[in-house]
Amino acid sequence: MSFDTQRENFNVILESYLSYVALYKLVNNGSIEGVTPFDKFYWRFTFFVKYQNPERISALGY
């Protein structure tokens, strides 16, 4: 995978994270206390979901 493709994937994940944070703030009256840090969001968005057993993910609520 080239750098450009990886960067595009990263940008998609970053946009998803920013959307998540905006929704979290909206639901929690403007507070981001308890929001998932970007590193954990990135991990789940890329590796965890890709390589984890789908039945196990459903059981965890992801």
All heavy atoms as TSV, in Angstrom:
chain	resi	resn	atom	element	x	y	z
A	1	MET	N	N	0.845	-1.174	0.000
A	1	MET	CA	C	0.000	0.000	0.000
A	1	MET	C	C	0.891	1.238	0.000
A	1	MET	O	O	1.818	1.345	0.778
A	1	MET	CB	C	-0.887	-0.014	1.249
A	1	MET	CG	C	-1.984	0.969	1.209
A	1	MET	SD	S	-3.048	0.997	2.684
A	1	MET	CE	C	-3.941	-0.524	2.491
A	2	SER	N	N	0.606	2.159	-0.890
A	2	SER	CA	C	1.433	3.349	-0.992
A	2	SER	C	C	1.112	4.342	0.122
A	2	SER	O	O	0.087	4.246	0.782
A	2	SER	CB	C	1.216	4.025	-2.350
A	2	SER	OG	O	-0.052	4.627	-2.391
A	3	PHE	N	N	2.008	5.294	0.296
A	3	PHE	CA	C	1.811	6.314	1.322
A	3	PHE	C	C	0.530	7.100	1.064
A	3	PHE	O	O	-0.228	7.393	1.982
A	3	PHE	CB	C	3.010	7.264	1.382
A	3	PHE	CG	C	2.787	8.402	2.335
A	3	PHE	CD1	C	2.877	8.205	3.704
A	3	PHE	CD2	C	2.457	9.661	1.869
A	3	PHE	CE1	C	2.647	9.245	4.592
A	3	PHE	CE2	C	2.234	10.713	2.752
A	3	PHE	CZ	C	2.331	10.487	4.108
A	4	ASP	N	N	0.281	7.453	-0.206
A	4	ASP	CA	C	-0.914	8.240	-0.530
A	4	ASP	C	C	-2.183	7.505	-0.119
A	4	ASP	O	O	-3.101	8.098	0.433
A	4	ASP	CB	C	-0.961	8.545	-2.026
A	4	ASP	CG	C	0.120	9.525	-2.440
A	4	ASP	OD1	O	0.572	10.309	-1.583
A	4	ASP	OD2	O	0.522	9.503	-3.620
A	5	THR	N	N	-2.232	6.206	-0.402
A	5	THR	CA	C	-3.410	5.422	-0.046
A	5	THR	C	C	-3.560	5.340	1.463
A	5	THR	O	O	-4.667	5.476	1.991
A	5	THR	CB	C	-3.314	4.006	-0.641
A	5	THR	OG1	O	-3.138	4.116	-2.052
A	5	THR	CG2	C	-4.543	3.198	-0.342
A	6	GLN	N	N	-2.455	5.128	2.177
A	6	GLN	CA	C	-2.518	5.068	3.638
A	6	GLN	C	C	-2.964	6.405	4.206
A	6	GLN	O	O	-3.744	6.442	5.165
A	6	GLN	CB	C	-1.157	4.675	4.213
A	6	GLN	CG	C	-0.800	3.237	3.957
A	6	GLN	CD	C	0.554	2.871	4.526
A	6	GLN	OE1	O	1.225	3.681	5.157
A	6	GLN	NE2	N	0.972	1.652	4.297
A	7	ARG	N	N	-2.489	7.489	3.640
A	7	ARG	CA	C	-2.869	8.818	4.117
A	7	ARG	C	C	-4.351	9.060	3.868
A	7	ARG	O	O	-5.045	9.639	4.714
A	7	ARG	CB	C	-2.017	9.899	3.433
A	7	ARG	CG	C	-2.283	11.282	3.955
A	7	ARG	CD	C	-1.958	11.368	5.409
A	7	ARG	NE	N	-2.528	12.567	5.968
A	7	ARG	CZ	C	-2.252	13.024	7.174
A	7	ARG	NH1	N	-1.425	12.371	7.956
A	7	ARG	NH2	N	-2.798	14.112	7.603
A	8	GLU	N	N	-4.856	8.625	2.730
A	8	GLU	CA	C	-6.280	8.777	2.442
A	8	GLU	C	C	-7.109	7.985	3.445
A	8	GLU	O	O	-8.120	8.477	3.936
A	8	GLU	CB	C	-6.589	8.303	1.022
A	8	GLU	CG	C	-6.064	9.234	-0.045
A	8	GLU	CD	C	-6.183	8.656	-1.438
A	8	GLU	OE1	O	-6.875	7.628	-1.611
A	8	GLU	OE2	O	-5.582	9.225	-2.355
A	9	ASN	N	N	-6.670	6.772	3.759
A	9	ASN	CA	C	-7.369	5.953	4.760
A	9	ASN	C	C	-7.336	6.640	6.121
A	9	ASN	O	O	-8.339	6.642	6.839
A	9	ASN	CB	C	-6.763	4.564	4.858
A	9	ASN	CG	C	-7.038	3.729	3.635
A	9	ASN	OD1	O	-7.973	3.986	2.881
A	9	ASN	ND2	N	-6.213	2.726	3.415
A	10	PHE	N	N	-6.195	7.195	6.481
A	10	PHE	CA	C	-6.071	7.897	7.758
A	10	PHE	C	C	-7.016	9.088	7.804
A	10	PHE	O	O	-7.671	9.329	8.824
A	10	PHE	CB	C	-4.627	8.346	7.988
A	10	PHE	CG	C	-4.455	9.103	9.268
A	10	PHE	CD1	C	-4.324	8.417	10.471
A	10	PHE	CD2	C	-4.431	10.482	9.289
A	10	PHE	CE1	C	-4.172	9.109	11.674
A	10	PHE	CE2	C	-4.281	11.183	10.483
A	10	PHE	CZ	C	-4.149	10.483	11.672
A	11	ASN	N	N	-7.095	9.827	6.708
A	11	ASN	CA	C	-7.985	10.991	6.663
A	11	ASN	C	C	-9.443	10.584	6.834
A	11	ASN	O	O	-10.212	11.287	7.501
A	11	ASN	CB	C	-7.788	11.764	5.363
A	11	ASN	CG	C	-6.475	12.518	5.322
A	11	ASN	OD1	O	-5.866	12.779	6.355
A	11	ASN	ND2	N	-6.023	12.851	4.128
A	12	VAL	N	N	-9.832	9.450	6.257
A	12	VAL	CA	C	-11.207	8.953	6.419
A	12	VAL	C	C	-11.473	8.612	7.879
A	12	VAL	O	O	-12.523	8.957	8.436
A	12	VAL	CB	C	-11.444	7.722	5.513
A	12	VAL	CG1	C	-12.745	7.019	5.867
A	12	VAL	CG2	C	-11.438	8.130	4.053
A	13	ILE	N	N	-10.510	7.948	8.514
A	13	ILE	CA	C	-10.655	7.589	9.930
A	13	ILE	C	C	-10.706	8.841	10.790
A	13	ILE	O	O	-11.516	8.942	11.715
A	13	ILE	CB	C	-9.524	6.641	10.374
A	13	ILE	CG1	C	-9.644	5.318	9.627
A	13	ILE	CG2	C	-9.555	6.417	11.884
A	13	ILE	CD1	C	-8.438	4.419	9.768
A	14	LEU	N	N	-9.866	9.813	10.494
A	14	LEU	CA	C	-9.852	11.064	11.249
A	14	LEU	C	C	-11.187	11.800	11.113
A	14	LEU	O	O	-11.733	12.286	12.111
A	14	LEU	CB	C	-8.709	11.960	10.784
A	14	LEU	CG	C	-8.561	13.298	11.490
A	14	LEU	CD1	C	-8.349	13.102	12.990
A	14	LEU	CD2	C	-7.418	14.093	10.887
A	15	GLU	N	N	-11.736	11.854	9.912
A	15	GLU	CA	C	-13.038	12.494	9.717
A	15	GLU	C	C	-14.125	11.756	10.502
A	15	GLU	O	O	-15.002	12.396	11.098
A	15	GLU	CB	C	-13.395	12.522	8.233
A	15	GLU	CG	C	-12.596	13.524	7.437
A	15	GLU	CD	C	-12.945	13.485	5.958
A	15	GLU	OE1	O	-14.087	13.114	5.617
A	15	GLU	OE2	O	-12.066	13.837	5.154
A	16	SER	N	N	-14.052	10.435	10.505
A	16	SER	CA	C	-15.022	9.638	11.266
A	16	SER	C	C	-14.899	9.933	12.753
A	16	SER	O	O	-15.904	10.047	13.460
A	16	SER	CB	C	-14.808	8.148	11.025
A	16	SER	OG	O	-15.037	7.822	9.691
A	17	TYR	N	N	-13.678	10.072	13.234
A	17	TYR	CA	C	-13.456	10.365	14.650
A	17	TYR	C	C	-14.006	11.739	15.011
A	17	TYR	O	O	-14.668	11.901	16.031
A	17	TYR	CB	C	-11.970	10.278	14.994
A	17	TYR	CG	C	-11.704	10.581	16.451
A	17	TYR	CD1	C	-12.017	9.651	17.432
A	17	TYR	CD2	C	-11.157	11.792	16.848
A	17	TYR	CE1	C	-11.796	9.919	18.771
A	17	TYR	CE2	C	-10.925	12.066	18.186
A	17	TYR	CZ	C	-11.243	11.129	19.141
A	17	TYR	OH	O	-11.028	11.400	20.467
A	18	LEU	N	N	-13.745	12.715	14.166
A	18	LEU	CA	C	-14.237	14.069	14.441
A	18	LEU	C	C	-15.765	14.107	14.430
A	18	LEU	O	O	-16.378	14.806	15.245
A	18	LEU	CB	C	-13.642	15.061	13.438
A	18	LEU	CG	C	-12.124	15.245	13.533
A	18	LEU	CD1	C	-11.630	16.150	12.412
A	18	LEU	CD2	C	-11.712	15.772	14.894
A	19	SER	N	N	-16.366	13.334	13.548
A	19	SER	CA	C	-17.836	13.233	13.532
A	19	SER	C	C	-18.339	12.571	14.804
A	19	SER	O	O	-19.345	12.990	15.383
A	19	SER	CB	C	-18.299	12.435	12.318
A	19	SER	OG	O	-17.983	13.100	11.138
A	20	TYR	N	N	-17.633	11.535	15.236
A	20	TYR	CA	C	-17.990	10.854	16.481
A	20	TYR	C	C	-17.920	11.817	17.664
A	20	TYR	O	O	-18.829	11.864	18.491
A	20	TYR	CB	C	-17.069	9.646	16.698
A	20	TYR	CG	C	-16.901	9.243	18.136
A	20	TYR	CD1	C	-17.932	8.601	18.833
A	20	TYR	CD2	C	-15.714	9.487	18.812
A	20	TYR	CE1	C	-17.780	8.237	20.159
A	20	TYR	CE2	C	-15.555	9.121	20.132
A	20	TYR	CZ	C	-16.593	8.493	20.799
A	20	TYR	OH	O	-16.440	8.135	22.118
A	21	VAL	N	N	-16.847	12.593	17.745
A	21	VAL	CA	C	-16.688	13.543	18.856
A	21	VAL	C	C	-17.791	14.603	18.814
A	21	VAL	O	O	-18.363	14.958	19.846
A	21	VAL	CB	C	-15.288	14.190	18.843
A	21	VAL	CG1	C	-15.186	15.321	19.857
A	21	VAL	CG2	C	-14.213	13.142	19.130
A	22	ALA	N	N	-18.116	15.085	17.622
A	22	ALA	CA	C	-19.183	16.088	17.500
A	22	ALA	C	C	-20.522	15.517	17.964
A	22	ALA	O	O	-21.268	16.183	18.693
A	22	ALA	CB	C	-19.281	16.565	16.057
A	23	LEU	N	N	-20.818	14.291	17.577
A	23	LEU	CA	C	-22.063	13.656	18.014
A	23	LEU	C	C	-22.047	13.413	19.518
A	23	LEU	O	O	-23.041	13.635	20.200
A	23	LEU	CB	C	-22.279	12.336	17.268
A	23	LEU	CG	C	-23.535	11.556	17.643
A	23	LEU	CD1	C	-24.787	12.374	17.333
A	23	LEU	CD2	C	-23.560	10.225	16.913
A	24	TYR	N	N	-20.912	12.995	20.044
A	24	TYR	CA	C	-20.768	12.754	21.479
A	24	TYR	C	C	-21.052	14.035	22.256
A	24	TYR	O	O	-21.769	14.022	23.251
A	24	TYR	CB	C	-19.356	12.239	21.772
A	24	TYR	CG	C	-19.164	11.726	23.171
A	24	TYR	CD1	C	-19.313	10.382	23.457
A	24	TYR	CD2	C	-18.823	12.581	24.221
A	24	TYR	CE1	C	-19.134	9.888	24.737
A	24	TYR	CE2	C	-18.648	12.107	25.503
A	24	TYR	CZ	C	-18.804	10.756	25.759
A	24	TYR	OH	O	-18.623	10.277	27.033
A	25	LYS	N	N	-20.477	15.156	21.778
A	25	LYS	CA	C	-20.712	16.441	22.435
A	25	LYS	C	C	-22.186	16.823	22.390
A	25	LYS	O	O	-22.734	17.323	23.370
A	25	LYS	CB	C	-19.880	17.540	21.766
A	25	LYS	CG	C	-18.422	17.514	22.138
A	25	LYS	CD	C	-17.640	18.560	21.382
A	25	LYS	CE	C	-17.992	19.950	21.838
A	25	LYS	NZ	N	-17.130	20.989	21.273
A	26	LEU	N	N	-22.820	16.588	21.259
A	26	LEU	CA	C	-24.226	16.926	21.100
A	26	LEU	C	C	-25.098	16.139	22.081
A	26	LEU	O	O	-25.977	16.697	22.729
A	26	LEU	CB	C	-24.666	16.636	19.664
A	26	LEU	CG	C	-26.113	16.965	19.320
A	26	LEU	CD1	C	-26.338	18.474	19.367
A	26	LEU	CD2	C	-26.452	16.415	17.949
A	27	VAL	N	N	-24.815	14.870	22.214
A	27	VAL	CA	C	-25.601	14.002	23.091
A	27	VAL	C	C	-25.324	14.296	24.566
A	27	VAL	O	O	-26.198	14.127	25.409
A	27	VAL	CB	C	-25.315	12.513	22.759
A	27	VAL	CG1	C	-25.921	11.580	23.776
A	27	VAL	CG2	C	-25.816	12.185	21.368
A	28	ASN	N	N	-24.116	14.760	24.877
A	28	ASN	CA	C	-23.706	14.979	26.261
A	28	ASN	C	C	-23.639	16.455	26.646
A	28	ASN	O	O	-22.771	16.869	27.428
A	28	ASN	CB	C	-22.360	14.295	26.521
A	28	ASN	CG	C	-22.481	12.806	26.499
A	28	ASN	OD1	O	-23.106	12.212	27.361
A	28	ASN	ND2	N	-21.898	12.176	25.488
A	29	ASN	N	N	-24.529	17.250	26.085
A	29	ASN	CA	C	-24.640	18.678	26.435
A	29	ASN	C	C	-23.327	19.443	26.320
A	29	ASN	O	O	-22.983	20.245	27.184
A	29	ASN	CB	C	-25.221	18.833	27.833
A	29	ASN	CG	C	-26.603	18.243	27.940
A	29	ASN	OD1	O	-27.402	18.407	27.034
A	29	ASN	ND2	N	-26.869	17.544	29.031
A	30	GLY	N	N	-22.564	19.173	25.263
A	30	GLY	CA	C	-21.324	19.900	25.007
A	30	GLY	C	C	-20.099	19.356	25.700
A	30	GLY	O	O	-19.004	19.870	25.513
A	31	SER	N	N	-20.237	18.317	26.497
A	31	SER	CA	C	-19.103	17.742	27.218
A	31	SER	C	C	-18.444	16.639	26.401
A	31	SER	O	O	-19.126	15.848	25.750
A	31	SER	CB	C	-19.565	17.150	28.550
A	31	SER	OG	O	-18.509	16.467	29.188
A	32	ILE	N	N	-17.115	16.596	26.444
A	32	ILE	CA	C	-16.398	15.491	25.826
A	32	ILE	C	C	-15.762	14.585	26.883
A	32	ILE	O	O	-14.940	13.737	26.566
A	32	ILE	CB	C	-15.340	15.962	24.807
A	32	ILE	CG1	C	-14.293	16.852	25.450
A	32	ILE	CG2	C	-15.990	16.632	23.606
A	32	ILE	CD1	C	-13.096	17.112	24.569
A	33	GLU	N	N	-16.171	14.756	28.110
A	33	GLU	CA	C	-15.667	13.905	29.175
A	33	GLU	C	C	-16.126	12.466	28.917
A	33	GLU	O	O	-17.316	12.208	28.738
A	33	GLU	CB	C	-16.193	14.359	30.528
A	33	GLU	CG	C	-15.620	13.564	31.687
A	33	GLU	CD	C	-16.084	14.087	33.031
A	33	GLU	OE1	O	-16.466	15.267	33.110
A	33	GLU	OE2	O	-16.064	13.298	33.975
A	34	GLY	N	N	-15.170	11.565	28.853
A	34	GLY	CA	C	-15.475	10.158	28.607
A	34	GLY	C	C	-15.408	9.759	27.144
A	34	GLY	O	O	-15.649	8.605	26.805
A	35	VAL	N	N	-15.069	10.713	26.270
A	35	VAL	CA	C	-14.962	10.394	24.846
A	35	VAL	C	C	-13.789	9.421	24.632
A	35	VAL	O	O	-12.787	9.480	25.339
A	35	VAL	CB	C	-14.789	11.675	23.994
A	35	VAL	CG1	C	-13.418	12.289	24.150
A	35	VAL	CG2	C	-15.086	11.399	22.540
A	36	THR	N	N	-13.945	8.519	23.686
A	36	THR	CA	C	-12.878	7.565	23.365
A	36	THR	C	C	-11.707	8.322	22.760
A	36	THR	O	O	-11.895	9.098	21.817
A	36	THR	CB	C	-13.387	6.523	22.350
A	36	THR	OG1	O	-14.511	5.848	22.910
A	36	THR	CG2	C	-12.306	5.522	21.996
A	37	PRO	N	N	-10.486	8.109	23.277
A	37	PRO	CA	C	-9.319	8.770	22.695
A	37	PRO	C	C	-9.085	8.292	21.254
A	37	PRO	O	O	-9.470	7.183	20.881
A	37	PRO	CB	C	-8.156	8.328	23.585
A	37	PRO	CG	C	-8.773	7.724	24.792
A	37	PRO	CD	C	-10.153	7.305	24.435
A	38	PHE	N	N	-8.437	9.133	20.463
A	38	PHE	CA	C	-8.230	8.813	19.053
A	38	PHE	C	C	-7.472	7.512	18.862
A	38	PHE	O	O	-7.792	6.732	17.961
A	38	PHE	CB	C	-7.504	9.952	18.329
A	38	PHE	CG	C	-7.281	9.665	16.872
A	38	PHE	CD1	C	-8.347	9.703	15.986
A	38	PHE	CD2	C	-6.032	9.320	16.395
A	38	PHE	CE1	C	-8.166	9.424	14.638
A	38	PHE	CE2	C	-5.833	9.038	15.054
A	38	PHE	CZ	C	-6.899	9.099	14.171
A	39	ASP	N	N	-6.472	7.241	19.683
A	39	ASP	CA	C	-5.683	6.027	19.487
A	39	ASP	C	C	-6.533	4.765	19.636
A	39	ASP	O	O	-6.393	3.809	18.861
A	39	ASP	CB	C	-4.462	5.979	20.400
A	39	ASP	CG	C	-4.803	6.008	21.876
A	39	ASP	OD1	O	-5.862	6.549	22.257
A	39	ASP	OD2	O	-3.995	5.488	22.672
A	40	LYS	N	N	-7.430	4.743	20.581
A	40	LYS	CA	C	-8.314	3.588	20.756
A	40	LYS	C	C	-9.326	3.509	19.621
A	40	LYS	O	O	-9.640	2.430	19.135
A	40	LYS	CB	C	-9.018	3.636	22.106
A	40	LYS	CG	C	-8.079	3.403	23.256
A	40	LYS	CD	C	-8.808	3.368	24.566
A	40	LYS	CE	C	-7.809	3.167	25.692
A	40	LYS	NZ	N	-8.459	3.125	26.987
A	41	PHE	N	N	-9.859	4.647	19.209
A	41	PHE	CA	C	-10.793	4.678	18.087
A	41	PHE	C	C	-10.116	4.140	16.835
A	41	PHE	O	O	-10.676	3.316	16.111
A	41	PHE	CB	C	-11.261	6.120	17.862
A	41	PHE	CG	C	-12.283	6.278	16.780
A	41	PHE	CD1	C	-13.635	6.156	17.062
A	41	PHE	CD2	C	-11.900	6.574	15.478
A	41	PHE	CE1	C	-14.595	6.317	16.062
A	41	PHE	CE2	C	-12.845	6.733	14.480
A	41	PHE	CZ	C	-14.196	6.604	14.769
A	42	TYR	N	N	-8.905	4.597	16.579
A	42	TYR	CA	C	-8.137	4.161	15.408
A	42	TYR	C	C	-7.898	2.662	15.452
A	42	TYR	O	O	-8.070	1.968	14.456
A	42	TYR	CB	C	-6.810	4.915	15.345
A	42	TYR	CG	C	-5.969	4.562	14.149
A	42	TYR	CD1	C	-6.195	5.178	12.931
A	42	TYR	CD2	C	-4.950	3.611	14.236
A	42	TYR	CE1	C	-5.428	4.873	11.819
A	42	TYR	CE2	C	-4.191	3.293	13.131
A	42	TYR	CZ	C	-4.422	3.924	11.928
A	42	TYR	OH	O	-3.682	3.602	10.831
A	43	TRP	N	N	-7.488	2.166	16.611
A	43	TRP	CA	C	-7.224	0.737	16.769
A	43	TRP	C	C	-8.477	-0.080	16.449
A	43	TRP	O	O	-8.428	-1.036	15.691
A	43	TRP	CB	C	-6.736	0.441	18.183
A	43	TRP	CG	C	-6.607	-1.020	18.456
A	43	TRP	CD1	C	-7.443	-1.782	19.202
A	43	TRP	CD2	C	-5.591	-1.898	17.984
A	43	TRP	NE1	N	-7.011	-3.072	19.224
A	43	TRP	CE2	C	-5.878	-3.184	18.487
A	43	TRP	CE3	C	-4.471	-1.731	17.172
A	43	TRP	CZ2	C	-5.086	-4.287	18.201
A	43	TRP	CZ3	C	-3.679	-2.840	16.901
A	43	TRP	CH2	C	-3.990	-4.083	17.406
A	44	ARG	N	N	-9.591	0.297	17.007
A	44	ARG	CA	C	-10.826	-0.460	16.770
A	44	ARG	C	C	-11.299	-0.318	15.334
A	44	ARG	O	O	-11.805	-1.259	14.753
A	44	ARG	CB	C	-11.914	-0.012	17.728
A	44	ARG	CG	C	-11.574	-0.444	19.110
A	44	ARG	CD	C	-12.691	-0.280	20.057
A	44	ARG	NE	N	-12.203	-0.705	21.365
A	44	ARG	CZ	C	-12.947	-0.878	22.398
A	44	ARG	NH1	N	-14.231	-0.655	22.312
A	44	ARG	NH2	N	-12.440	-1.267	23.532
A	45	PHE	N	N	-11.141	0.858	14.771
A	45	PHE	CA	C	-11.605	1.104	13.413
A	45	PHE	C	C	-10.786	0.326	12.394
A	45	PHE	O	O	-11.300	-0.080	11.362
A	45	PHE	CB	C	-11.510	2.604	13.107
A	45	PHE	CG	C	-12.336	3.048	11.942
A	45	PHE	CD1	C	-13.623	3.503	12.126
A	45	PHE	CD2	C	-11.826	3.032	10.662
A	45	PHE	CE1	C	-14.397	3.933	11.064
A	45	PHE	CE2	C	-12.579	3.460	9.582
A	45	PHE	CZ	C	-13.872	3.911	9.793
A	46	THR	N	N	-9.511	0.105	12.649
A	46	THR	CA	C	-8.646	-0.547	11.660
A	46	THR	C	C	-8.390	-2.008	11.990
A	46	THR	O	O	-8.861	-2.888	11.296
A	46	THR	CB	C	-7.316	0.198	11.519
A	46	THR	OG1	O	-6.682	0.280	12.790
A	46	THR	CG2	C	-7.509	1.576	10.957
A	47	PHE	N	N	-7.661	-2.273	13.058
A	47	PHE	CA	C	-7.190	-3.626	13.317
A	47	PHE	C	C	-8.201	-4.499	14.046
A	47	PHE	O	O	-8.437	-5.636	13.662
A	47	PHE	CB	C	-5.891	-3.577	14.124
A	47	PHE	CG	C	-4.801	-2.848	13.407
A	47	PHE	CD1	C	-4.471	-1.554	13.757
A	47	PHE	CD2	C	-4.128	-3.448	12.361
A	47	PHE	CE1	C	-3.478	-0.876	13.088
A	47	PHE	CE2	C	-3.135	-2.777	11.682
A	47	PHE	CZ	C	-2.810	-1.494	12.040
A	48	PHE	N	N	-8.804	-3.993	15.078
A	48	PHE	CA	C	-9.694	-4.790	15.912
A	48	PHE	C	C	-10.870	-5.332	15.098
A	48	PHE	O	O	-11.161	-6.516	15.112
A	48	PHE	CB	C	-10.197	-3.943	17.083
A	48	PHE	CG	C	-11.036	-4.694	18.071
A	48	PHE	CD1	C	-10.452	-5.587	18.955
A	48	PHE	CD2	C	-12.398	-4.511	18.121
A	48	PHE	CE1	C	-11.228	-6.277	19.872
A	48	PHE	CE2	C	-13.179	-5.188	19.038
A	48	PHE	CZ	C	-12.584	-6.080	19.907
A	49	VAL	N	N	-11.532	-4.470	14.360
A	49	VAL	CA	C	-12.693	-4.883	13.575
A	49	VAL	C	C	-12.271	-5.769	12.408
A	49	VAL	O	O	-12.956	-6.724	12.058
A	49	VAL	CB	C	-13.473	-3.649	13.078
A	49	VAL	CG1	C	-14.556	-4.039	12.098
A	49	VAL	CG2	C	-14.070	-2.911	14.261
A	50	LYS	N	N	-11.118	-5.503	11.831
A	50	LYS	CA	C	-10.672	-6.265	10.669
A	50	LYS	C	C	-10.282	-7.694	11.029
A	50	LYS	O	O	-10.576	-8.621	10.282
A	50	LYS	CB	C	-9.493	-5.550	10.018
A	50	LYS	CG	C	-9.022	-6.190	8.737
A	50	LYS	CD	C	-7.936	-5.374	8.079
A	50	LYS	CE	C	-7.481	-5.988	6.789
A	50	LYS	NZ	N	-6.455	-5.192	6.123
A	51	TYR	N	N	-9.621	-7.884	12.169
A	51	TYR	CA	C	-9.068	-9.189	12.493
A	51	TYR	C	C	-9.805	-9.943	13.593
A	51	TYR	O	O	-9.516	-11.096	13.837
A	51	TYR	CB	C	-7.592	-9.051	12.884
A	51	TYR	CG	C	-6.760	-8.514	11.742
A	51	TYR	CD1	C	-6.227	-7.235	11.784
A	51	TYR	CD2	C	-6.527	-9.293	10.624
A	51	TYR	CE1	C	-5.477	-6.749	10.730
A	51	TYR	CE2	C	-5.777	-8.807	9.569
A	51	TYR	CZ	C	-5.255	-7.541	9.628
A	51	TYR	OH	O	-4.526	-7.052	8.589
A	52	GLN	N	N	-10.739	-9.328	14.232
A	52	GLN	CA	C	-11.473	-9.982	15.307
A	52	GLN	C	C	-12.573	-10.861	14.722
A	52	GLN	O	O	-13.101	-10.588	13.649
A	52	GLN	CB	C	-12.078	-8.935	16.243
A	52	GLN	CG	C	-12.815	-9.500	17.423
A	52	GLN	CD	C	-11.919	-10.148	18.449
A	52	GLN	OE1	O	-11.389	-11.219	18.213
A	52	GLN	NE2	N	-11.739	-9.500	19.574
A	53	ASN	N	N	-12.942	-11.903	15.428
A	53	ASN	CA	C	-14.040	-12.763	15.042
A	53	ASN	C	C	-15.337	-11.939	15.069
A	53	ASN	O	O	-15.679	-11.352	16.089
A	53	ASN	CB	C	-14.127	-13.919	16.038
A	53	ASN	CG	C	-15.260	-14.879	15.746
A	53	ASN	OD1	O	-16.157	-14.598	14.956
A	53	ASN	ND2	N	-15.218	-16.029	16.382
A	54	PRO	N	N	-16.102	-11.882	13.955
A	54	PRO	CA	C	-17.313	-11.058	13.898
A	54	PRO	C	C	-18.325	-11.393	14.980
A	54	PRO	O	O	-19.006	-10.509	15.492
A	54	PRO	CB	C	-17.889	-11.348	12.508
A	54	PRO	CG	C	-16.735	-11.836	11.713
A	54	PRO	CD	C	-15.821	-12.532	12.682
A	55	GLU	N	N	-18.429	-12.657	15.356
A	55	GLU	CA	C	-19.369	-13.034	16.414
A	55	GLU	C	C	-18.935	-12.431	17.743
A	55	GLU	O	O	-19.755	-12.037	18.554
A	55	GLU	CB	C	-19.483	-14.543	16.512
A	55	GLU	CG	C	-20.139	-15.154	15.292
A	55	GLU	CD	C	-20.120	-16.668	15.316
A	55	GLU	OE1	O	-19.682	-17.257	16.325
A	55	GLU	OE2	O	-20.548	-17.264	14.315
A	56	ARG	N	N	-17.659	-12.365	17.984
A	56	ARG	CA	C	-17.135	-11.793	19.219
A	56	ARG	C	C	-17.386	-10.286	19.260
A	56	ARG	O	O	-17.711	-9.732	20.297
A	56	ARG	CB	C	-15.636	-12.080	19.333
A	56	ARG	CG	C	-14.984	-11.538	20.568
A	56	ARG	CD	C	-15.250	-12.448	21.756
A	56	ARG	NE	N	-14.492	-11.921	22.883
A	56	ARG	CZ	C	-15.048	-11.593	24.027
A	56	ARG	NH1	N	-16.317	-11.782	24.222
A	56	ARG	NH2	N	-14.326	-11.097	25.003
A	57	ILE	N	N	-17.247	-9.613	18.125
A	57	ILE	CA	C	-17.489	-8.172	18.067
A	57	ILE	C	C	-18.947	-7.877	18.411
A	57	ILE	O	O	-19.238	-6.968	19.177
A	57	ILE	CB	C	-17.136	-7.619	16.663
A	57	ILE	CG1	C	-15.630	-7.712	16.441
A	57	ILE	CG2	C	-17.609	-6.179	16.514
A	57	ILE	CD1	C	-15.196	-7.404	15.031
A	58	SER	N	N	-19.856	-8.660	17.879
A	58	SER	CA	C	-21.282	-8.457	18.167
A	58	SER	C	C	-21.554	-8.624	19.657
A	58	SER	O	O	-22.335	-7.874	20.238
A	58	SER	CB	C	-22.134	-9.459	17.392
A	58	SER	OG	O	-22.013	-9.218	16.025
A	59	ALA	N	N	-20.901	-9.596	20.265
A	59	ALA	CA	C	-21.112	-9.843	21.697
A	59	ALA	C	C	-20.600	-8.665	22.536
A	59	ALA	O	O	-21.128	-8.379	23.599
A	59	ALA	CB	C	-20.407	-11.130	22.116
A	60	LEU	N	N	-19.575	-7.979	22.041
A	60	LEU	CA	C	-19.011	-6.845	22.770
A	60	LEU	C	C	-19.771	-5.553	22.504
A	60	LEU	O	O	-19.538	-4.550	23.159
A	60	LEU	CB	C	-17.539	-6.643	22.383
A	60	LEU	CG	C	-16.596	-7.771	22.804
A	60	LEU	CD1	C	-15.211	-7.529	22.232
A	60	LEU	CD2	C	-16.521	-7.895	24.310
A	61	GLY	N	N	-20.654	-5.559	21.518
A	61	GLY	CA	C	-21.450	-4.372	21.231
A	61	GLY	C	C	-20.813	-3.418	20.249
A	61	GLY	O	O	-21.188	-2.261	20.173
A	62	TYR	N	N	-19.863	-3.897	19.468
A	62	TYR	CA	C	-19.223	-3.017	18.470
A	62	TYR	C	C	-19.842	-3.230	17.115
A	62	TYR	O	O	-20.227	-4.233	16.705
A	62	TYR	CB	C	-17.729	-3.289	18.384
A	62	TYR	CG	C	-17.003	-2.979	19.659
A	62	TYR	CD1	C	-16.441	-3.976	20.431
A	62	TYR	CD2	C	-16.890	-1.673	20.095
A	62	TYR	CE1	C	-15.781	-3.681	21.602
A	62	TYR	CE2	C	-16.237	-1.373	21.282
A	62	TYR	CZ	C	-15.679	-2.392	22.012
A	62	TYR	OH	O	-15.019	-2.096	23.158
